[in-house]
Amino acid sequence: MERDRIEDTKRDRRVIERKIRQGEATAEELQGYLQELPDLSWNAEEVTVSLERKKGKPAEKGNAH
């Protein structure tokens, strides 16, 4: 995709996928854009999340804990 078309969508995957489905962009353009992105994996931070449910409180409908 042309860089400005990607940036206009603010890199929202749903918008990009819709543009591909509608023929406004191609998967090859998207792949080329993704390959140009810098590798920022060095800046990642590991996060541990506890998903324990509190006693006496039932899980809300649609809630994953």
BAMARPA-646205 format. One record per atom (N, C-alpha, C, O, CB): x, y, z. Coordinates in steps of 0.02 Angstrom, whole numbers, plus 32768, in hexadecimal, padded with zeros to 4 digits. Each point is the difference from the previous one (the first is absolute). Glycine has a CB too. Example, Ala and Ser with C-alpha at 12.3 -4.5 7.8 and 13.67 -1.06 7.14 Angstrom:
2
82947EE48186/7FD3803B8000/802D803C8000/80347FFF8021/7F6D7FC6801D/804D80707F9E/802A803B8003/7FD980378025/801980378008/80227FA97F8C/
% end
This chain:
65
802A7FC58000/7FD6803B8000/802C803E8000/80368000801D/7F6F7FC2801F/8044806F7FA6/8024803F8004/800180158049/7FCF7FF88024/8010802A7F66/80597FF9808B/800A80118046/7FC7802D801A/7FE87FF58038/809480027FB8/7F6F803A7FE9/7FCB802D8019/7FBE7FDD8008/7FD98012802C/8061804C7F9C/7FB87F70800F/7FC17FDB8008/80007FD98042/7FCD7FFD8021/80287FFB7F62/80447FEB808F/80057FDC803F/7FFA8031803A/7FDA7FF3802F/80707FB57F9C/7FDB808E8032/7FFE80308037/7FBB801F8009/7FED80108038/808C80077FB4/7F627FF27FDE/7FBC801A8005/7FD47FD2802A/7FD380178023/803B80207F6E/7FFF7F89806C/7FD77FD08026/80197FF88047/7FE37FDA8027/80047FEA7F6E/804E805E807C/801E7FFD8043/80137FB88012/7FFE7FEC803A/7FBF80787FE8/80547F767FAA/80177FBB8009/7FCD7FD38020/80127FCE801F/8060805F7FEA/7F4F7FE37FF0/7FCB7FD6801C/7FF67FC47FD2/7FED80077FC6/7FDA805D806F/80477F617FE5/7FFD7FC37FD9/7FBC7FF67FDE/7FFD7FEA7FC6/80557FE48089/7F7880447FD3/7FBD7FF77FE2/7FF7802C7FC3/7FE37FEA7FCE/7FF07FF980A3/8044805A7F94/7FF9802E7FC7/802B7FE97FC6/7FEA80017FC7/7FFE805E8088/80567F8D7FC0/802D7FE87FCB/7FE27FC27FDE/80017FFC7FC3/80628032807C/7F837FA27FE8/7FE37FC47FE3/7FC380117FD6/7FF57FE17FCB/80347FDD8097/7FAF80737FB3/7FC680157FD9/8017801E7FBD/7FE27FF37FCC/7FDC8022809E/807680157F97/801A801E7FC3/80197FCA7FCF/7FF780067FC4/80298061807D/7FFE7F657FDA/80167FC97FD5/7FC47FDC7FE2/7FFF7FF27FC4/806980008082/7F667FFF7FE3/7FC37FDE7FE7/7FDD80297FCA/7FE67FE57FD0/800D7FE4809F/800D80797F99/7FDD802C7FD2/802B80127FC3/7FE880237FD3/7FD8800A808D/807D7FBB7F9E/802B800D7FC7/802280438000/801E80147FCE/7F987FA27FF4/8047806F8076/802180418005/804A7FF8800C/802680307FF8/7F7080018033/80807F947FEA/80467FF2800D/800A7FB57FF4/7FD07FDA7FFD/803B80868057/80337F8C7FA6/800F7FB97FF6/80267FE4803C/802080258025/7FE27FEC7F5E/7FFA7FAE8084/80257FDF8036/804C80097FF6/802580058030/7F7E7FA77FDC/807280587FB6/8047800A7FF1/801780468018/80378007801B/7FC07FAB7F82/7FDE80818059/801080438018/80068000804C/802E801F801C/7F9780137F81/800D7FAB8084/80037FFC8049/803F7FDC8017/80228017802E/7F617FE87FD6/808E7FCA7FDB/803C7FDB8013/803E802B7FF8/802D7FFE802A/7F9B7F977FB4/803C80917FEC/8038802D7FF5/800680348037/8036800E8018/7FBF7FE07F6D/7FD2802D808F/800080328036/80187FE08041/8028801E8024/7F79801F7FA4/80467F888048/80137FDE803E/804B7FF18001/801F80048035/7F6E7FCB7FD3/809080207FBF/80477FF27FFD/802B803E800B/80397FFB8014/7FAE7FA77F9F/7FFC80998040/8025803E800A/800180178049/8029802A8013/7FB77FF67F79/7FF47FC4809D/7FFC80168046/803E7FEB8026/801B7FCA7FF5/7F68802D8006/809480348032/803D7FEF8026/7FF07FC98034/7FC87FFA8018/8064807C7FD8/80087F638022/7FFA7FCD8034/800A80228044/803780158010/7FF37F8F7FA1/7FA080608075/8003801F8042/7FF97FCD8038/7FED80118038/7FE580587F96/803C7F588022/7FF77FCB8032/802C800B803D/7FF07FE98037/7FF37FC87F6E/805580718053/802C800F8039/7FDD802A8035/801680028039/804C7FF77F7A/7F69802A8039/7FDD802D802D/7FC47FDF8022/7FDC80208025/8048803E7F92/7FD37F61803D/7FC77FDC801E/800D7FF3804A/80397FFB8016/7FAE7FD07F7A/7FE380308095/80057FF18047/7FD27FC68010/7FC680017FEC/805780788030/7FFD7F568008/7FD77FC68013/7FD080148038/80138023802F/804A7F8E7FB0/7F65803A801A/7FCC80118031/7FDF7FBF8017/7FEE7FD67FD7/7FFE809C7FF4/800C7F868077/7FDE7FC6801C/7FBC8017801A/7FFB80328023/80737F967FFB/7F5E80137FCF/7FBC80128014/7FE27FC78027/80037FC77FEA/7FF080847FB1/7FEF7FC3809D/7FDD7FCE8028/7FB680077FF1/7FE380368006/80767FCB8055/7F887FC87F93/7FB980017FEF/7FD67FDA8034/7FCF7FDE7FEE/8050802A7F99/7FF47FFD80B7/7FDB7FDD8035/7FBF8026800F/7FFF803E8002/806D7F96802F/7F5E80077FD9/7FC0801D800F/7FFA800A804B/80157FD48027/7FB77FF57F74/8019806E807B/7FF7800D8047/7FC87FD3801B/7FCF7FF37FDC/805980858016/7FDF7F70804B/7FCE7FD5801E/7FBE80258008/7FFF803B8011/805A7F86802C/7F6F801C7FB6/7FBE801D800A/7FE9802E7FC8/7FC8801A8003/804D7FDC8075/801480157F57/7FEC802D7FCB/7FFF7FD87FBF/80357FED7FE6/7FFD80788055/7F927F8D7FAA/7FFC7FD97FC2/801C80287FC5/7FFF803D7FFF/7F9C7F86802D/807E80187FA3/801B80217FC4/7FC780217FDA/7FC97FE57FFC/80957FC77FFC/7FB0808E7FED/7FCE80237FD8/7FFA7FDE7FBD/80307FE27FE7/7FE8808B8052/7FAD7F977FA9/7FF47FE27FBF/803080207FCD/8003803D7FFC/7F837FAB8020/809E7FEF7FBE/802F80187FCF/80438013801C/802C80157FDA/7F7480137FE8/806A7FD0807E/803F8011801F/802D7FC28001/7FEA7FCA8012/7FDF808F8035/80757FAE7FA5/802D7FC67FF8/801E7FE88041/80207FCC7FFF/7FF8805D7F91/7FE17FFB80A8/80217FE6803A/7FD37FCF801F/80127FE28033/802E80857FDF/
% end
